[in-house]
Each structure stands twice: as C-alpha cells, then as structure tokens.
Amino acid sequence: MRRLNYDGTVGRTVNYRSHSDGESDGRFDLERCGGESASTVVREGATLAVGLDVAVPPDVAAEALRDTRSWPDWGPALDAVESDDRHVARGTRGRVRVGGAWLPFRVTACNGRRWEWRVAGVPATGHRVDSYAGESDRSRVVIEVPVVAAWYVPVCRRALDRFAALVESRSRERSDGSTDTDA
C-alpha cells in the first residue's frame, strides 16, 4: 500500500480484486467490474473513490483531466462536449451529449487538481489528482462517485483506463520530441 498526498491529506489505497480473480479484498465488493483494470475502489464516507496510477506528473494529469476537449476521448459515457472554456474552472458551464441527449453542466468547485460538477442540475462525479511524495513522475487520478451511484463504478474504471492510455501516450510523444497539435 502506498501513501498518497492530496492537498496535505494522507490516504490509503486498497487494490480491488474482482471475484473472477479470486476472493474480494473485503474493502468494497462490486463483483465482476470487468476487464483487467488496475484501478482501485475505496469507500470515502458517502463516496466511492475509483483511482488509477498514471505515469505522468500530477500537473500534467490535472491539466488533461480538466481539458473539456479530451473528455469524449476517455469518458465512455460522453459522446460530445460543448463549452466556452477549454479547461474547467469554478463556474464553467456547457453541455455534454450522453446517449444522444444534450445535458447542461456546471462546474461547482475547482482548485486546479480537483473539480466537481452538476449535470442537468444533479450532483455528479468529482475528479481529482493525487501526488505521491517523492515521486514527481507519476500520480493517481481519482473519480469520486456517490455511493448511491455505485452502478457507475465500472464506467469510471473504464474511463480511467482510457485516460491513463491517453495521457501516457501524449507524454511519451512529447518526450520523444513529437508535438501535439491540440495542446
């Protein structure tokens, strides 16, 4: 287990193992979330924190997580996004297309490495990036899901897998001297 540091707080991460891989770790059991995701699920009060380590610095992960243009690339529930703000900040508004329907959204809180939003007026997921003390080249991306929406955890696990692949690929391209035309 590793200690995470997010805004001065320290937390614990517990690896989730589905029943298909053996016994549950006992912390939280979602049964057969599917896939081979290395993501974890930890209950934090009334929230389930679905997290995944990514091989990029926290600031890089946070910027990518706040980039509205890339949301459909990694968010399996989102078909499209429209917003005047490329990177979310508190008060950012726009709309997302989910299953063919356009729904309004508003970012209700944002501090750079953590943001929350409401979709169609309903509190939705929170998003954050945790850093590891002494390890500046990796971070942990977390999607916070209300416990009452536990059914959404497998979607978040898939989103985090896609997010990690996207940001790690972009990071490798930049380190190899390539450029990203959308950056």
Summary of the structure (lengths in Angstrom):
residues: 183
radius of gyration: 16.1
end to end distance: 34.4
largest distance: 46.7
contacts: 522
relative contact order: 0.20
helix: 26%
strand: 40%
